């Protein structure tokens, strides 16, 4: 890789940093819980700076998901699952953004002696590729949708810069999933049936949930009885979990759960004790 020539003016650098701050931080859009806020107020700034790392956090602000088709993903997470857009920002490019997001991958490409593009590194630096983001608010967490696209592709379009990963077994290290919490009084089996039907109606047949019975074909999965949708765990300490694993419209791994009975009480007790310890 050739040495980089820094032609960015100080004004352009400030603008890029401000824009990147909107992407990477976005912490202002989600308020900390009451207990966390009280804990932060009771601890002086100096004491907080020297406290354990965990005491300097406010919790999880968002999960990020890089998508192939931004509009499809946006439709699923807002219109199907009911999230609310916080804001969107896009056309990110330039040296500062490239360095912040992709420096480790460029170093790896240099060490391997390969073109960074061959290992999925876009060229935001020159603007050949661009980055767009949208933040979706749910009740207790934010999901950030990211799309890296070629500059000649429209913002929000169906074509990403890199080809999507085709095999996304949750057993792969580094694989992540997004877990949605279902209301206690919802019929879980019917929820999954309705989710698949609504997604298919919108042209998203890839939104598919696993079954608790063995199936060898897609036809068998579809024909399984509705009662086979949900895994209800009865063994302590997970007794009270109800869950299903499901692929989203981008091939991403999703999980839907209910936490009732004993497992719900365990989570509530741990949260209460944690809040007391932080106050």
N, C-alpha and C positions, 0 to 999 in steps of 0.2 A: 504494500500500500504506500502511495506517495505521501511525503510530508504535507500536512495541511497548512494552507495559508490563511491566516485569520484576517478576513476583510470586513468583519463586522464592526460597525461603529459602536461607541458606548451607548448611544441612544437605542440602537437596534438590540444591543445586549439586554438593556433594561426591559425593553418590550418583550423580548423572548422569555426572560426570567419571569416577568409578571404573568405571561400567558401560561408558562409551564407550571407556575404556582397554582393556577386555577385547575390544572389537570391533576397534579400530584397531591395537592393538599385537600382541597374541597372540604376541609373539616368544619368550615363554618356552616355548612348546610345541615349538619346533624348535631343536635345538642346532647351533652352528656346527661346521664340519668341523674335524678335528684341526689342520690347518695354519693355518687362520684363528684358531683358539683360541690356538695357540702364538704367532702373530704379535701378537695383542692382549696376551698376557701379557708379551712382551718389550718392548713399548712402554709407557712410563709414561702415566698418564692425561693429564698436562699436554701431553706430546708428541703424543698421539693427537688432542687437541682442536685442535691446530694443524697436523695433517698434511693431506695432500690428501684431498678428500672420499671418494674411493674407498677409502682406507685406513681410513676410519671405518665401513665397512660390513662386514656378515657374509654378504652374498649375498642372494639372493631368498628371502623368508620365505613368501610365498603369492601366488597369483593369485586375484583376485576375479571372481565371475560372478554378475550379477544375473539372477534367474530368474523365470519366470511361475508355475511349479508347483513348489513346494519339495519335496514328497514324491517327485515324479517325478524331479527332478534328483538328489535324495539317493539314490534307489534306483539310478540309473544309475552314479553315481560311487562308491558303496560296493558294491552287490551285483553289478553288471556288471563294473566296472573294478577292484574290489577294494580301494578306499580304506578307511581306518579313521576313524571319527568321533573327533575330539579332544574337542570339546565343542560345545554349542549354547547360544545366548542369544537372547533376543527381547523383543518388546514395547517396543523402544526408542522413546522419544518425548521431547519437551521442547525447550526453547530451546537448550541447549548442543549437543545432537545436531544439531538443525536448522542451527545456525550452522556447526558443524564440517564437515558433509557438503555443505551446499547453499547456502552464502552466495553463491558466485559466480553460481549460477543465479538466485537472487533478485535480485541486482544487475542481471543481464541482463534479467530480466522488468521491473524498474523502468525500465531504459533504453528498453525497447521499448514500455512503457506497456500491458502485458498482464497478465492474471491469471497468476500463476506456474504454476497447474495446467495451463494451455494449452501450456506447454512442458515438461510432465512433472515439475514440482516438487511433491512431496508435502508435506502439512502435518503434519510430525512435531511442530511446535511446540505446536499445540493438542491433538494426539493424534488428529486425524481420520484420519491414517494412522499405521502402525507399521512398524518395521523388525525383521526377524528374521534371524539368521545361524547358519550351521553351518560348522565347520571340518573338512575332510577331509584326513587325512594320507596321503601316498604316500611312497615310499622316500626321495625327495630334495626334496620340495616339498609345500606345503600348498595346497589349493584352498578358498577361502571362498565358500560359497553365500549370497547375499543375496536377500531377498524384501521388497519394499515393498508393503504391502497396506493396504486400507481397514480401519479399526478393527473393523467389524462382520464381517469375514471371519476364519475360524478360523486360528490359527497353523499353518503347514505346508500350507495349502489350495492349491487350483488356480488362484486368481484373484489376479493382481498388481494393484497400483494403476494402473499404466500399461499400455497396449497394447504387446505385443512388436513389435519391428521386424520387418517382414515380409521385406525383401530384404537379405540379409546377405552380399553378395559380399565376399570378402577384399580386393578391389581398392579398397574405400572407405577413405579416410583415417580414422584413429582406430579402425578395426576391429582387434580383437585375436583371438588364438587360443591354445588350450592344446595343448601338444605332449607326447605320451606316448612314452616310450622303450621299445621292445620288446626283449626278450632276444635275444642274438645267434643262438641256436640255434633260435628259433621260426620255423615256416613262416609267413611274413607273409601270403601269399595266403589260407591257411586261417584265420589269425587274423581277417582282415577278414570272411570268409564267416561264421565263427562269431559275430563281434560283431554283425553284422546280424541273424542268426537269433535270437540270444539277446535282442536288443533288441526284435525283432518279437514274440517270445514273451511279452514283458512289456508289450505294448501300446505300443511306442515305434517305430512304422514310420518315423518321421522321422529315425531314426539311419541315415544313408545315406552310403556311401563313393563317391567318384568312381572312374572307371575310366580306364585309360590309352589306351583306344580311344575313338573318337568315337561318341557316342550322342546321339540327338535326342529320345528319349522315355524315360519312366521304365521302360516295359516293356523297352526295349532295354538300359537300364542293368542291370536285374535279370537279363536273359538273357545278358549278357556272360560269357565263360568266366572261371573262377577265376584263370587265369593273367594276366588283364587287371587284376587288383586293384592291383598294386604297381608303382610307378615305381622302377626300379633305375638309379641314376646312375653312369656309367662315365667321365665327363670330369673331369679334375683341375681344381681342387682339391676337388671334391665327390665324387670317386670313392669309392664305399663307402656312400653314402647309399641307403637304401631308404625310400620314403615314400608316404603316401596322405593325401589330405585328406578329411575326413568331417564331416558335420553331426551335432551331438549332439541330445538330446531336446528342448532348449529352442531349437533353431535355431542354437546357438552353433557357432563354427568350431573344429573339432578337427583335430589332425594326429597321425598315428602314424608313428614312424620307427625304423629300425635304423641304427646308425652302426658300420660294420665296415670292416676293411681300412685303406686309406690315410687316410680321413677320421677314423676312430677314432684312429689314431696322431697325427693333427694336433691333435685335441682333447686327447689325453692329454699331448702335449708342451707345449701352451700352458698347460694346468692346472699341470703340474709347474713350468714356468718362473715362472708367476704366484705359486705357493706359495713358491718359493724367494725371489722378490723381496720378498714380504711378510713373510718370517720374519726 
